[in-house]
Amino acid sequence: MIVKNIRVEPSLDNVLIRLGYKRTETGRIDKEPLLKELKKAGAFTDAVYVYRDVPVKISGSEIGLGKTALESKSLARLLKDCTYATVFFATIGPGLEKRSSKLMEKKAEPEALLLDAIGSEWAEALAEFIQERTRMRAEKKGFKIKHRFSPGYGDLGLSEQRRLYTLCDAGKIGIELTADNFMVPLKSVSAVIGWYR
């Protein structure tokens, strides 16, 4: 299922932390200029995600997600008591990335780095939004959910991303995979969220 027109915004504190500030420092910083940049950045984002809820079957380190099979001891351990899983791909689109690149070309590096940090945190906020929506959907059916787990973490290789990409048909929301299985646009997230009783 494709979900569009999502209203999320990143935490200003998390943007500052991504820029190198300590959590203890974020409360003392004037956030008004950052808030203005955040509002401007919103014009360059287009948050969208696609997901599928599939049955889970574990056999050793092999995970069956519907008709897709993955290999990962870490993910198998996480999903061992799960009946279903949500697989999702999400992106905030290419707009911020393009804007940041143009700023770098103009030698406006501080502005470009700020925009890049905002974009990364925006993608993270979108992933948190999806996790919360998944929790609500699962609870209606009597399930709880695990934390999301993404290709590239633990021993779940990026090569497995292509199988998940095909499962979700993520090309429908404008995400492409490189030959090395990285997502384009860069400000994109993919993950598996297990459902358990």
Secondary structure, DSSP 8 states (H G I E B T S, - for coil): -EE--------HHHHHHHTT--TTTGGGS--HHHHHHHHHHHTT---EEEEEEEEEEEETTEEEETTEEEE-HHHHHHHTTEEEEEEEEEE--SHHHHHHHHHHHTT-HHHHHHHHHHHHHHHHHHHHHHHHHHHHHHHHTT-EE---B-TTSTT--GGGHHHHHHHHTGGGGT-EE-TT--EESSSEEEEEEEEE-
